[in-house]
Amino acid sequence: MRHGVAAVPAPSPMRQAGDVSNSSDPLFVKICGLRTERDVDTAVAAGADAIGFVFSASPRRIDAATAARLGRRVPEHVLTVGVFRQEPLDDVRALAEESGIRAIQLHGPDDRAYYEALAADGRTLIRAAAFGDSVPRCGEFGEDMLLLDAPVPGSGIAWDWARGPQAAAGERWLLAGGLTPENVRDAVAATAPFGVDVSSGVEQRRGVKDPALIREFVEAARAGR
């Protein structure tokens, strides 16, 4: 079991293979795209299970030094996640080491050797995939969790959650794409995910988080379980 996994509170990637997801389990909540001390402190105080730092091109992008500084404010039971999009393997490994993140979220490439190389470093792996005509399976590339996103990731546009991903995506999957404090409760109730992931849905404007929306989102998400 990789070291980043051990610190995650229930529900967590610590569930052994073969365990059956229980709808009574607390929902895993990840708040992504955090850039400031206020963002991090608010998410942790609200009860988030994971916080995401974006290293790929984005208005939410931060550097490794900033992520390391912010990560020192995060208690051990909250997972720190670095988000990467099609970066070279060596760059991902270097940024992960410098920033001290305990998990890596990958938006491509879907390459087993790439995942196996990162798995050898001991960090929790999250694979991001867009929901289309077919639904990916969690664990296809050795990842610990699957993030199931809108067909156009990062658009902030809600998609048809009711098309049945809960029946096909496997146990450890996170729902993302267009989630807000107003719709996340219904989305969770409709799809029964392992967890949820939000970024734009808790922002005042693109790249700037709203503390009140973060708190409202966590509360509403857990109410949907």
Backbone bond lengths (Angstrom), bond angles and torsions (degrees), N, CA, C in turn:
res aa  C-N    CA-C-N  psi(-1)  N-CA   C-N-CA  omega(-1)  CA-C   N-CA-C  phi
1 M - - - 1.476 - - 1.519 108.96 -
2 R 1.318 117.95 130.60 1.450 121.63 -173.85 1.524 111.57 -73.57
3 H 1.344 116.01 150.53 1.467 119.59 -168.27 1.511 113.48 -64.59
4 G 1.327 118.78 -30.83 1.452 119.72 179.65 1.507 113.15 -66.84
5 V 1.312 117.00 -21.40 1.453 121.42 -176.46 1.511 112.03 -73.75
6 A 1.303 116.87 -35.68 1.455 120.65 -168.72 1.515 113.86 -62.03
7 A 1.329 117.11 -27.43 1.458 119.49 -174.24 1.521 113.57 -88.96
8 V 1.329 118.49 -1.77 1.456 120.60 -175.44 1.513 110.30 -81.33
9 P 1.344 117.68 129.51 1.449 120.25 179.76 1.514 111.33 -72.80
10 A 1.315 117.45 162.07 1.458 120.75 177.21 1.516 109.73 -66.21
11 P 1.362 119.64 136.99 1.437 123.91 -2.01 1.524 110.19 -76.16
12 S 1.307 118.48 146.51 1.443 119.85 -174.20 1.504 111.23 -145.81
13 P 1.346 116.41 166.42 1.441 120.63 175.62 1.516 112.35 -66.87
14 M 1.343 118.52 -2.90 1.451 121.77 177.45 1.519 112.18 -69.67
15 R 1.338 118.38 -13.84 1.456 119.48 179.08 1.517 109.54 -55.91
16 Q 1.305 116.20 133.33 1.448 120.30 -178.25 1.520 110.35 -74.79
17 A 1.328 115.99 151.85 1.454 120.13 175.98 1.519 108.97 -57.92
18 G 1.308 115.13 135.10 1.453 119.21 -178.92 1.499 113.01 100.50
19 D 1.354 117.67 -17.39 1.457 119.55 175.03 1.521 109.06 -64.95
20 V 1.308 116.51 148.78 1.449 121.28 179.68 1.517 108.82 -101.50
21 S 1.325 116.57 130.50 1.459 120.27 178.74 1.515 109.88 -61.62
22 N 1.318 115.78 135.55 1.456 121.51 -177.52 1.515 108.54 -114.67
23 S 1.337 116.29 125.00 1.458 119.75 -176.74 1.516 112.23 -65.37
24 S 1.334 118.03 -12.60 1.456 120.37 178.08 1.528 112.08 -87.20
25 D 1.342 117.36 -9.09 1.459 120.54 178.23 1.526 110.38 -66.31
26 P 1.331 117.70 145.90 1.470 119.46 174.52 1.527 110.16 -59.48
27 L 1.303 116.54 147.09 1.458 121.81 -178.67 1.526 110.16 -80.28
28 F 1.322 116.90 137.46 1.460 123.13 175.55 1.529 107.79 -80.49
29 V 1.330 117.15 123.77 1.466 121.18 -175.81 1.528 109.84 -121.03
30 K 1.327 115.91 125.22 1.464 122.06 177.58 1.529 109.34 -116.59
31 I 1.323 115.60 129.41 1.462 122.20 175.27 1.526 107.02 -107.63
32 C 1.318 116.91 120.04 1.465 120.43 -171.19 1.527 111.89 -110.92
33 G 1.331 114.52 160.33 1.456 120.78 176.53 1.510 114.25 77.23
34 L 1.341 117.36 32.21 1.466 120.88 -179.21 1.530 109.95 -81.32
35 R 1.337 115.17 140.14 1.465 119.65 -173.38 1.522 114.03 -131.35
36 T 1.323 118.10 -13.71 1.462 120.52 -174.12 1.526 110.84 -130.87
37 E 1.331 114.42 165.22 1.458 119.63 176.29 1.522 110.60 -61.29
38 R 1.325 116.81 -39.12 1.459 119.69 178.77 1.523 111.03 -62.07
39 D 1.336 117.01 -42.97 1.461 120.71 177.71 1.522 110.92 -55.86
40 V 1.325 114.95 -50.99 1.462 120.61 -175.97 1.518 111.04 -64.23
41 D 1.320 116.86 -48.49 1.465 120.33 -178.40 1.526 111.22 -61.24
42 T 1.327 116.79 -39.35 1.464 120.35 179.86 1.517 110.98 -65.68
43 A 1.331 117.26 -45.97 1.462 120.73 -178.89 1.523 111.45 -62.82
44 V 1.317 116.51 -43.37 1.468 120.17 179.25 1.524 110.49 -64.14
45 A 1.330 117.04 -46.76 1.465 120.75 -179.28 1.522 111.65 -63.99
46 A 1.332 117.12 -31.03 1.466 121.01 -179.95 1.516 112.52 -74.13
47 G 1.340 116.79 -15.94 1.456 120.06 177.97 1.508 114.95 103.50
48 A 1.341 117.96 19.01 1.463 120.34 177.31 1.524 110.20 -63.31
49 D 1.326 115.91 144.02 1.463 121.94 177.58 1.519 111.98 -89.36
50 A 1.327 116.85 -21.13 1.461 121.41 -179.38 1.519 109.04 -150.93
51 I 1.331 115.24 148.56 1.463 120.84 174.70 1.521 107.96 -127.54
52 G 1.340 115.57 143.88 1.449 119.89 -175.14 1.512 113.26 -112.75
53 F 1.336 115.20 136.23 1.459 122.90 173.87 1.527 107.79 -111.72
54 V 1.322 117.21 125.86 1.462 121.47 -176.06 1.523 110.11 -91.87
55 F 1.336 116.09 123.90 1.460 121.88 178.06 1.526 112.44 -107.62
56 S 1.324 117.91 -7.64 1.464 121.07 178.14 1.527 109.83 -90.89
57 A 1.327 116.65 170.41 1.464 121.36 -177.52 1.522 110.94 -59.49
58 S 1.328 116.43 120.96 1.458 121.79 -174.84 1.525 108.77 -175.61
59 P 1.341 118.16 154.41 1.469 119.41 171.22 1.525 112.10 -62.49
60 R 1.319 116.93 -15.66 1.467 121.68 -178.50 1.533 112.41 -97.33
61 R 1.285 116.38 5.46 1.466 120.51 -174.93 1.528 111.63 -66.53
62 I 1.331 115.78 139.28 1.459 122.36 171.45 1.521 108.55 -131.40
63 D 1.331 116.57 164.94 1.457 119.13 178.63 1.522 110.38 -93.00
64 A 1.322 115.39 172.39 1.462 120.56 -175.27 1.520 111.93 -63.81
65 A 1.329 117.62 -37.31 1.462 120.31 -179.32 1.524 111.04 -64.47
66 T 1.334 116.71 -41.15 1.466 119.99 177.77 1.520 110.63 -65.34
67 A 1.325 116.46 -42.49 1.465 120.00 178.49 1.522 111.08 -61.79
68 A 1.325 116.84 -39.78 1.462 120.10 178.88 1.525 110.78 -64.17
69 R 1.322 116.39 -42.40 1.469 120.22 179.05 1.527 110.93 -64.62
70 L 1.314 116.92 -45.89 1.464 120.04 179.34 1.524 111.26 -66.94
71 G 1.315 115.86 -37.43 1.460 119.77 -178.97 1.513 113.43 -62.78
72 R 1.320 116.79 -27.11 1.466 119.73 178.78 1.525 111.72 -69.31
73 R 1.320 117.74 -14.23 1.462 121.75 177.47 1.536 111.71 -87.25
74 V 1.319 116.61 -7.75 1.464 121.64 -171.67 1.524 110.36 -95.20
75 P 1.327 118.42 125.91 1.462 120.46 178.16 1.524 111.76 -66.33
76 E 1.318 115.54 159.42 1.460 121.23 -174.82 1.521 113.30 -60.05
77 H 1.328 117.24 -28.31 1.466 118.32 -175.90 1.528 112.62 -79.63
78 V 1.327 118.10 -4.16 1.464 122.05 177.56 1.529 108.48 -107.44
79 L 1.320 116.19 128.97 1.460 121.81 -175.84 1.527 110.52 -81.72
80 T 1.331 116.76 130.17 1.463 121.18 173.99 1.523 108.41 -97.06
81 V 1.336 115.72 126.59 1.467 121.86 -171.37 1.524 110.10 -121.26
82 G 1.316 116.90 128.83 1.456 121.53 172.55 1.516 109.90 -96.68
83 V 1.327 116.59 132.50 1.464 121.85 -176.53 1.530 109.48 -105.01
84 F 1.335 115.29 126.34 1.463 122.09 -176.52 1.526 109.85 -128.91
85 R 1.322 115.79 147.71 1.465 120.76 178.79 1.531 109.44 -131.73
86 Q 1.317 115.82 103.62 1.468 122.66 174.22 1.532 113.46 58.74
87 E 1.340 117.36 28.89 1.462 119.24 177.78 1.531 110.58 -80.05
88 P 1.331 117.24 151.51 1.462 119.95 174.48 1.529 110.93 -58.82
89 L 1.303 115.78 146.78 1.461 121.50 -176.32 1.524 112.05 -55.11
90 D 1.316 117.53 -46.37 1.469 120.02 -177.77 1.526 111.64 -62.77
91 D 1.326 117.61 -34.78 1.463 120.81 178.08 1.523 110.98 -67.43
92 V 1.324 116.33 -41.39 1.467 120.32 178.39 1.520 110.35 -62.15
93 R 1.307 116.34 -45.96 1.468 119.77 -178.37 1.524 110.90 -63.93
94 A 1.319 117.32 -41.32 1.463 120.61 -179.24 1.526 111.25 -66.07
95 L 1.327 117.35 -44.32 1.461 120.87 179.10 1.521 111.28 -65.97
96 A 1.313 116.89 -38.81 1.462 120.22 178.84 1.524 110.85 -63.23
97 E 1.312 115.91 -41.66 1.463 120.15 -179.57 1.526 111.06 -68.23
98 E 1.311 116.93 -44.96 1.465 120.89 -177.38 1.526 112.09 -67.32
99 S 1.325 116.58 -37.82 1.467 120.58 -176.19 1.519 113.18 -83.11
100 G 1.338 116.80 -21.65 1.459 120.01 -179.51 1.517 114.56 78.33
101 I 1.336 117.79 13.21 1.466 120.01 178.30 1.523 110.27 -61.71
102 R 1.335 115.07 151.86 1.464 119.75 -178.72 1.522 112.79 -106.28
103 A 1.325 116.58 -0.57 1.464 120.53 177.37 1.518 109.37 -147.35
104 I 1.321 115.83 153.28 1.460 122.79 -179.76 1.521 108.52 -125.48
105 Q 1.327 116.10 127.16 1.466 122.25 175.92 1.519 108.19 -108.36
106 L 1.327 115.81 123.62 1.455 121.38 -173.05 1.522 111.87 -113.66
107 H 1.328 115.57 123.66 1.459 122.24 170.68 1.531 106.29 -103.19
108 G 1.324 115.82 72.93 1.447 122.72 -175.77 1.528 110.71 86.14
109 P 1.350 116.92 158.80 1.459 125.49 -3.17 1.528 111.47 -82.27
110 D 1.319 116.68 154.18 1.464 121.00 174.10 1.520 108.15 -85.47
111 D 1.312 114.41 81.23 1.460 121.88 -175.44 1.523 107.80 -134.47
112 R 1.323 116.27 118.28 1.466 119.81 -174.38 1.524 111.85 -60.50
113 A 1.321 117.80 -40.67 1.463 120.10 -179.07 1.528 111.10 -62.75
114 Y 1.320 116.63 -36.08 1.466 122.65 177.88 1.526 109.63 -62.14
115 Y 1.323 116.52 -46.93 1.466 121.19 179.29 1.525 111.21 -66.01
116 E 1.318 116.37 -41.23 1.466 119.56 -178.98 1.526 111.02 -63.62
117 A 1.323 117.00 -37.52 1.464 120.23 178.69 1.522 111.06 -64.91
118 L 1.333 116.92 -41.22 1.461 120.04 178.63 1.520 111.57 -71.72
119 A 1.314 116.94 -35.63 1.465 120.34 178.80 1.522 110.89 -61.32
120 A 1.315 116.15 -32.69 1.462 120.06 -179.62 1.521 111.90 -64.67
121 D 1.331 117.62 -21.15 1.466 121.34 179.01 1.523 112.38 -80.76
122 G 1.336 117.40 -11.26 1.457 120.70 172.70 1.507 116.70 92.22
123 R 1.332 118.79 6.47 1.465 119.89 179.86 1.526 111.33 -92.05
124 T 1.319 115.27 151.42 1.454 120.92 173.59 1.529 109.09 -62.81
125 L 1.329 117.18 137.91 1.457 121.74 -179.27 1.524 110.78 -115.08
126 I 1.328 115.16 131.65 1.464 122.27 176.51 1.524 107.29 -120.08
127 R 1.320 116.43 122.92 1.469 120.54 177.52 1.521 109.51 -99.22
128 A 1.326 116.91 126.30 1.459 121.68 177.14 1.520 109.29 -96.12
129 A 1.325 115.77 133.66 1.458 120.97 179.64 1.517 109.27 -142.10
130 A 1.321 116.42 145.14 1.462 121.13 177.83 1.517 109.52 -83.60
131 F 1.323 115.80 140.41 1.460 120.91 177.35 1.523 108.74 -80.33
132 G 1.331 115.88 121.56 1.456 120.91 179.49 1.511 110.67 -132.32
133 D 1.330 116.04 -140.62 1.461 120.42 -179.12 1.525 111.52 -66.91
134 S 1.322 116.71 -32.01 1.461 120.76 176.42 1.519 108.70 -117.67
135 V 1.327 115.71 151.75 1.460 120.86 -177.48 1.525 109.06 -104.92
136 P 1.327 118.80 124.15 1.463 120.73 178.19 1.525 111.17 -62.64
137 R 1.320 115.13 158.47 1.456 120.95 176.06 1.521 109.33 -105.71
138 C 1.317 116.53 136.80 1.455 120.64 175.52 1.521 109.40 -65.79
139 G 1.327 116.70 130.90 1.451 121.72 178.22 1.508 114.72 98.63
140 E 1.321 118.17 -1.79 1.467 120.71 -178.45 1.521 112.28 -59.54
141 F 1.322 116.84 -30.56 1.461 120.71 -179.31 1.529 111.46 -115.78
142 G 1.318 115.97 15.78 1.456 120.50 179.98 1.508 113.84 85.19
143 E 1.341 117.14 11.23 1.463 120.35 179.67 1.525 110.98 -73.44
144 D 1.326 116.08 157.08 1.463 122.21 178.34 1.519 112.06 -83.95
145 M 1.332 116.70 -33.25 1.460 121.88 179.12 1.523 109.48 -140.35
146 L 1.327 115.16 152.52 1.459 122.02 176.21 1.518 108.49 -114.63
147 L 1.329 116.81 128.59 1.455 121.59 174.89 1.525 107.45 -100.98
148 L 1.320 116.19 116.74 1.461 121.53 -177.18 1.521 108.50 -100.57
149 D 1.326 115.62 112.60 1.464 121.57 -170.36 1.520 110.92 -111.17
150 A 1.322 114.97 174.75 1.459 121.63 176.47 1.527 109.87 -64.40
151 P 1.344 117.32 159.09 1.466 119.66 177.18 1.522 113.03 -55.55
152 V 1.353 116.98 -29.06 1.465 121.43 174.04 1.525 107.29 -116.42
153 P 1.351 118.74 88.88 1.462 121.70 -175.84 1.524 111.92 -58.56
154 G 1.338 115.26 142.29 1.453 120.67 176.75 1.509 114.69 81.92
155 S 1.332 116.91 2.04 1.461 119.58 -178.29 1.519 112.65 -77.15
156 G 1.342 116.61 -21.00 1.454 120.32 -176.12 1.512 112.94 75.25
157 I 1.330 116.79 8.81 1.460 121.57 -178.45 1.521 109.79 -97.19
158 A 1.329 116.30 128.45 1.461 120.56 179.10 1.523 110.12 -66.46
159 W 1.332 115.98 148.33 1.458 121.01 179.15 1.520 109.53 -123.91
160 D 1.309 116.76 178.86 1.461 121.47 -172.66 1.522 110.15 -78.45
161 W 1.351 115.68 83.01 1.465 120.30 -177.71 1.519 112.52 -63.11
162 A 1.321 117.78 -25.03 1.465 121.56 -172.77 1.526 113.31 -80.21
163 R 1.330 118.62 7.76 1.461 120.39 -177.22 1.518 113.35 -78.96
164 G 1.317 117.21 5.31 1.452 119.93 170.25 1.507 118.09 99.59
165 P 1.364 120.63 24.84 1.458 119.03 -179.56 1.518 113.14 -62.26
166 Q 1.349 117.08 -26.60 1.457 118.69 -177.91 1.520 111.82 -65.00
167 A 1.314 117.66 -21.07 1.458 120.65 -178.29 1.518 112.16 -84.53
168 A 1.333 117.00 -15.71 1.452 118.93 -170.94 1.518 115.02 -127.52
169 A 1.316 118.30 -18.39 1.458 119.73 -170.32 1.522 113.33 -82.57
170 G 1.311 119.11 -6.60 1.448 120.93 -178.23 1.513 111.12 89.26
171 E 1.318 116.55 178.32 1.462 120.05 -172.51 1.519 113.81 -73.25
172 R 1.319 117.42 -49.50 1.467 120.36 -170.47 1.534 110.64 -93.86
173 W 1.328 115.59 74.62 1.460 118.39 179.05 1.516 110.26 -128.50
174 L 1.333 114.85 147.06 1.453 122.53 -179.04 1.524 109.21 -111.11
175 L 1.312 116.38 134.64 1.459 122.29 176.14 1.524 109.27 -87.29
176 A 1.324 116.86 132.61 1.464 121.94 178.46 1.520 108.83 -143.79
177 G 1.328 115.58 165.71 1.451 120.26 175.31 1.512 113.32 106.30
178 G 1.336 116.42 98.45 1.454 120.91 175.46 1.510 115.20 75.37
179 L 1.322 117.60 15.20 1.465 120.17 179.73 1.527 110.50 -77.14
180 T 1.333 115.58 142.37 1.463 123.14 178.14 1.526 108.40 -141.57
181 P 1.334 117.77 168.40 1.465 118.71 174.39 1.527 112.46 -58.68
182 E 1.328 117.13 -26.71 1.464 120.58 -177.50 1.528 113.03 -78.19
183 N 1.338 118.40 -30.77 1.470 118.73 -174.69 1.518 115.33 -113.11
184 V 1.328 118.14 -9.23 1.463 118.95 -172.46 1.525 112.58 -66.49
185 R 1.316 117.82 -34.03 1.466 119.01 179.35 1.527 110.54 -60.67
186 D 1.328 117.61 -47.20 1.459 120.86 179.68 1.523 111.42 -66.72
187 A 1.337 116.99 -36.46 1.458 120.51 179.61 1.523 111.31 -63.99
188 V 1.319 116.56 -42.43 1.466 120.90 178.47 1.523 110.56 -65.53
189 A 1.316 116.13 -43.80 1.460 119.81 179.72 1.525 111.49 -63.01
190 A 1.337 117.33 -33.97 1.460 121.42 -176.67 1.517 113.35 -78.06
191 T 1.337 117.51 -29.28 1.463 119.83 -170.51 1.522 115.06 -117.39
192 A 1.327 118.12 -14.60 1.472 122.40 -179.98 1.526 113.03 50.11
193 P 1.328 118.20 55.05 1.459 119.57 -179.93 1.523 111.90 -77.52
194 F 1.318 115.08 166.97 1.464 121.59 170.20 1.527 109.91 -66.63
195 G 1.342 114.98 -36.44 1.455 119.51 -179.25 1.514 111.58 -165.49
196 V 1.326 115.99 -177.76 1.464 122.51 179.28 1.522 109.65 -133.33
197 D 1.333 114.93 156.56 1.461 121.90 -179.99 1.522 108.02 -134.66
198 V 1.328 117.09 133.92 1.462 121.00 -178.22 1.516 110.30 -138.12
199 S 1.330 115.46 148.55 1.461 120.93 171.73 1.523 109.40 -139.21
200 S 1.332 117.52 -73.36 1.467 119.89 -176.18 1.521 112.71 -63.91
201 G 1.320 117.31 -25.80 1.464 120.84 -178.52 1.513 114.84 -70.02
202 V 1.336 117.37 -7.97 1.467 120.48 177.68 1.531 110.31 -123.52
203 E 1.334 115.87 33.30 1.461 120.68 -178.67 1.527 112.33 -114.38
204 Q 1.337 115.17 145.13 1.467 122.04 171.34 1.523 109.90 -71.29
205 R 1.317 114.98 -43.24 1.460 123.92 173.70 1.523 106.00 -152.03
206 R 1.302 116.69 168.68 1.458 120.46 -171.67 1.531 111.59 -54.58
207 G 1.324 115.44 119.89 1.456 121.69 177.91 1.510 115.27 89.49
208 V 1.339 118.14 -4.74 1.472 121.66 -178.47 1.523 109.04 -119.73
209 K 1.321 116.47 113.46 1.456 121.38 -176.56 1.527 111.80 -76.74
210 D 1.335 114.87 152.15 1.461 123.33 177.68 1.526 108.09 -112.18
211 P 1.331 118.88 112.86 1.471 120.71 -177.07 1.523 113.32 -55.05
212 A 1.323 117.18 -41.13 1.464 119.67 -178.95 1.521 110.91 -64.09
213 L 1.331 117.25 -40.14 1.463 120.33 179.46 1.528 111.56 -67.33
214 I 1.326 117.43 -35.80 1.467 120.25 176.48 1.522 110.19 -60.64
215 R 1.319 116.07 -48.27 1.467 119.82 -179.69 1.527 111.06 -62.98
216 E 1.328 116.47 -43.48 1.462 120.29 -179.56 1.527 111.28 -64.52
217 F 1.325 116.13 -37.46 1.460 119.81 -178.89 1.525 111.54 -64.82
218 V 1.323 116.88 -48.61 1.465 119.98 -179.01 1.526 110.52 -59.76
219 E 1.312 116.58 -44.33 1.462 120.46 -179.74 1.530 111.20 -63.54
220 A 1.328 117.04 -45.48 1.462 120.54 -178.26 1.525 111.52 -67.71
221 A 1.331 117.18 -38.53 1.462 120.42 179.81 1.520 111.04 -61.09
222 R 1.315 116.08 -46.07 1.465 119.37 -177.85 1.528 110.95 -69.45
223 A 1.328 117.69 -26.18 1.464 120.73 178.29 1.522 111.92 -70.20
224 G 1.343 116.80 -18.49 1.459 119.83 -179.46 1.502 114.47 -81.63
225 R 1.321 116.79 -11.94 1.469 120.54 -178.22 1.518 110.31 -71.40
